[in-house]
Amino acid sequence: MEGDLQKLTTECRSPYHELDMMSIPEILEAINSEDRLVPAAVAREIPQIARAVEMIVPRLRRGGRLFYVGAGTSGRLGVLDASECPPTFGVDWQLVQGLIAGGEEALRYSIEGAEDDEAAGASDLEERQCGAEDVVMAISASGRTPYCLGALRYAATVGAGRIALVCNQSTPMHQLAEVTIAPLVGPEVLSGSTRMKAGTAQKLVLNMISTTTMIKLGKVYSNLMVDMVPSNSKLTDRAARIVMAATGCDRKAVEAALAGAGGETKTAIVMLLAGCTPEEARRRLAASGGFVRAAVAGAGPISL
């Protein structure tokens, strides 16, 4: 196993052999210099990221779910992205779920040995009744984490979609996934510390996947978060500003529409743009699959 690890790019020693001798500005410049390599590595994977979204969207439209599965930093990033989907896009918390080796305690503390438990990767998905309409996205910088391998193997047995997000080439997770996203960011400044460039790459990819998926599910109109949940005063104000931006109406008209819509941002927008009642706006939104643009036009759902 040790020999296998040494072959991984993310485990290789970086050229900064005198890191401990550098000044603070020099260390920061070295880290920043390496960080600038990450967006280019992610850009090279856009075709694979697109394939992943194309796998996810139809399944979620049919009632499936997206499971992010990982250990350590990778697991925490998956949980973070999943937890942002309900408030940002107004989806049920079960639609996108983050599973981390070792459970919730592992979000704050290192759970020794949890990532090596391949059976747990399978049982955590089995517990959630993962099935053929779901998608399992396993996240691991090394591409060989047993917890992730167990999850992908289980996903295959139930016919779920399988995606791997790794930062090395030709990994065991490549063998099990239908789509592999592999931004190759190279060795870390602090050798082996994959919370750095590898973690940044993973975060960028997760942002791209969840945001693009939600756009294609009708959760965005123009570039506005029209399904955002206004759960506090800041977000209530943001909802009003979103409706103003979407419709060009003044604050008074927008607040009246939101009141009539029961605080539903999308409904208020359709009311104002289509000149209709809240009930008609909701009917149009239901007929359009939740797409505001189509609802205003009185059209059906927008295709992928």
KALINTA-V472978 format. One record per pair of residues at least 4 apart in sequence whose ideal C-beta (glycine too) atoms are under 6 Angstrom apart, sorted by sequence separation. I is the first residue (numbers start at 1). J is the second residue. D is the distance in whole Angstrom. If there is no record, write none. Layout:
# KALINTA-V472978
i->I j->J d->D
i->I j->J d->D
This chain:
# KALINTA-V472978
i->22 j->26 d->4
i->45 j->49 d->6
i->56 j->60 d->6
i->60 j->64 d->5
i->70 j->74 d->3
i->71 j->75 d->5
i->84 j->88 d->5
i->85 j->89 d->5
i->91 j->95 d->4
i->102 j->106 d->3
i->105 j->109 d->6
i->119 j->123 d->6
i->120 j->124 d->6
i->130 j->134 d->5
i->170 j->174 d->6
i->173 j->177 d->6
i->194 j->198 d->4
i->195 j->199 d->4
i->207 j->211 d->6
i->208 j->212 d->6
i->231 j->235 d->6
i->243 j->247 d->6
i->249 j->253 d->4
i->270 j->274 d->5
i->276 j->280 d->4
i->22 j->27 d->5
i->59 j->64 d->4
i->70 j->75 d->4
i->86 j->91 d->6
i->106 j->111 d->4
i->125 j->130 d->4
i->140 j->145 d->4
i->155 j->160 d->4
i->166 j->171 d->5
i->188 j->193 d->5
i->214 j->219 d->4
i->215 j->220 d->4
i->221 j->226 d->5
i->230 j->235 d->4
i->249 j->254 d->5
i->258 j->263 d->6
i->271 j->276 d->6
i->276 j->281 d->5
i->285 j->290 d->6
i->294 j->299 d->4
i->5 j->11 d->5
i->85 j->91 d->5
i->100 j->106 d->5
i->174 j->180 d->5
i->230 j->236 d->4
i->261 j->267 d->4
i->288 j->294 d->4
i->86 j->93 d->5
i->155 j->162 d->5
i->166 j->173 d->5
i->261 j->268 d->4
i->288 j->295 d->4
i->70 j->78 d->5
i->106 j->114 d->6
i->140 j->148 d->5
i->188 j->196 d->5
i->219 j->227 d->4
i->294 j->302 d->6
i->102 j->111 d->3
i->164 j->173 d->4
i->188 j->197 d->6
i->230 j->239 d->4
i->56 j->66 d->6
i->68 j->78 d->3
i->138 j->148 d->4
i->152 j->162 d->5
i->244 j->254 d->5
i->258 j->268 d->5
i->271 j->281 d->5
i->285 j->295 d->5
i->85 j->96 d->5
i->243 j->254 d->5
i->257 j->268 d->4
i->267 j->278 d->6
i->270 j->281 d->4
i->284 j->295 d->4
i->291 j->302 d->5
i->102 j->114 d->3
i->185 j->197 d->4
i->289 j->301 d->3
i->101 j->114 d->4
i->138 j->151 d->5
i->164 j->177 d->4
i->185 j->198 d->6
i->288 j->301 d->6
i->16 j->30 d->6
i->68 j->82 d->6
i->82 j->96 d->4
i->101 j->115 d->5
i->138 j->152 d->5
i->163 j->177 d->6
i->240 j->254 d->5
i->257 j->271 d->5
i->267 j->281 d->5
i->270 j->284 d->6
i->82 j->97 d->6
i->136 j->151 d->6
i->162 j->177 d->5
i->257 j->272 d->5
i->267 j->282 d->6
i->82 j->98 d->4
i->162 j->178 d->5
i->163 j->179 d->5
i->164 j->180 d->5
i->165 j->181 d->5
i->166 j->182 d->5
i->185 j->201 d->5
i->261 j->278 d->5
i->167 j->185 d->6
i->183 j->201 d->4
i->224 j->242 d->5
i->260 j->278 d->5
i->79 j->98 d->3
i->136 j->155 d->4
i->266 j->285 d->6
i->78 j->98 d->4
i->79 j->100 d->6
i->224 j->246 d->6
i->247 j->269 d->6
i->274 j->296 d->5
i->143 j->166 d->3
i->149 j->172 d->6
i->242 j->265 d->6
i->246 j->269 d->5
i->249 j->272 d->5
i->269 j->292 d->6
i->273 j->296 d->5
i->136 j->160 d->5
i->152 j->176 d->4
i->181 j->205 d->6
i->75 j->100 d->3
i->99 j->124 d->5
i->143 j->168 d->5
i->221 j->246 d->6
i->243 j->268 d->5
i->247 j->272 d->4
i->270 j->295 d->5
i->75 j->101 d->6
i->121 j->147 d->4
i->125 j->151 d->6
i->134 j->160 d->5
i->135 j->161 d->4
i->136 j->162 d->6
i->137 j->163 d->4
i->138 j->164 d->5
i->139 j->165 d->5
i->140 j->166 d->6
i->141 j->167 d->5
i->239 j->265 d->5
i->243 j->269 d->6
i->247 j->273 d->6
i->266 j->292 d->6
i->270 j->296 d->6
i->120 j->147 d->6
i->131 j->158 d->5
i->132 j->159 d->4
i->144 j->171 d->6
i->118 j->146 d->4
i->122 j->150 d->4
i->130 j->158 d->6
i->143 j->171 d->3
i->144 j->172 d->5
i->121 j->150 d->3
i->125 j->154 d->5
i->65 j->95 d->6
i->66 j->96 d->5
i->67 j->97 d->5
i->68 j->98 d->5
i->69 j->99 d->5
i->71 j->101 d->4
i->115 j->145 d->5
i->116 j->146 d->5
i->117 j->147 d->6
i->121 j->151 d->4
i->130 j->160 d->6
i->143 j->173 d->4
i->76 j->107 d->6
i->118 j->149 d->6
i->119 j->150 d->6
i->167 j->198 d->4
i->67 j->99 d->6
i->115 j->147 d->5
i->118 j->150 d->4
i->122 j->154 d->4
i->138 j->173 d->6
i->165 j->202 d->6
i->226 j->265 d->5
i->165 j->205 d->6
i->226 j->266 d->5
i->71 j->115 d->3
i->101 j->147 d->4
i->141 j->194 d->4
i->141 j->198 d->4
i->78 j->139 d->5
i->139 j->202 d->6
i->74 j->139 d->4
i->74 j->140 d->5
i->226 j->292 d->6
i->64 j->133 d->3
i->65 j->134 d->5
i->66 j->135 d->5
i->67 j->136 d->5
i->68 j->137 d->5
i->69 j->138 d->5
i->70 j->139 d->4
i->64 j->134 d->5
i->62 j->133 d->5
i->218 j->289 d->6
i->221 j->292 d->4
i->218 j->290 d->4
i->218 j->291 d->4
i->59 j->133 d->5
i->71 j->145 d->5
i->59 j->135 d->6
i->71 j->147 d->5
i->56 j->135 d->5
i->69 j->148 d->6
i->69 j->151 d->4
i->216 j->304 d->6
i->55 j->161 d->5
i->52 j->163 d->5
i->73 j->195 d->4
i->77 j->202 d->5
i->81 j->206 d->4
i->89 j->214 d->4
i->73 j->199 d->5
i->77 j->203 d->5
i->52 j->179 d->5
i->51 j->179 d->5
i->81 j->210 d->5
i->89 j->219 d->4
i->10 j->141 d->5
i->48 j->179 d->6
i->49 j->181 d->6
i->48 j->181 d->5
i->8 j->142 d->6
i->45 j->181 d->5
i->88 j->225 d->6
i->90 j->227 d->3
i->45 j->183 d->5
i->89 j->227 d->5
i->90 j->229 d->5
i->42 j->183 d->5
i->41 j->183 d->4
i->87 j->229 d->5
i->41 j->184 d->6
i->41 j->185 d->5
i->38 j->185 d->6
i->34 j->189 d->5
i->53 j->209 d->6
i->57 j->213 d->6
i->10 j->167 d->5
i->52 j->209 d->6
i->56 j->213 d->5
i->10 j->168 d->6
i->31 j->189 d->5
i->9 j->168 d->5
i->30 j->189 d->6
i->38 j->197 d->5
i->42 j->201 d->6
i->49 j->208 d->6
i->53 j->212 d->5
i->57 j->216 d->5
i->8 j->168 d->5
i->41 j->201 d->6
i->53 j->213 d->6
i->38 j->200 d->5
i->42 j->204 d->5
i->34 j->197 d->6
i->38 j->201 d->5
i->14 j->187 d->4
i->16 j->189 d->6
i->12 j->187 d->4
i->14 j->189 d->5
i->14 j->191 d->5
i->13 j->191 d->5
i->11 j->192 d->5
i->10 j->194 d->5
i->10 j->198 d->5
i->57 j->304 d->6
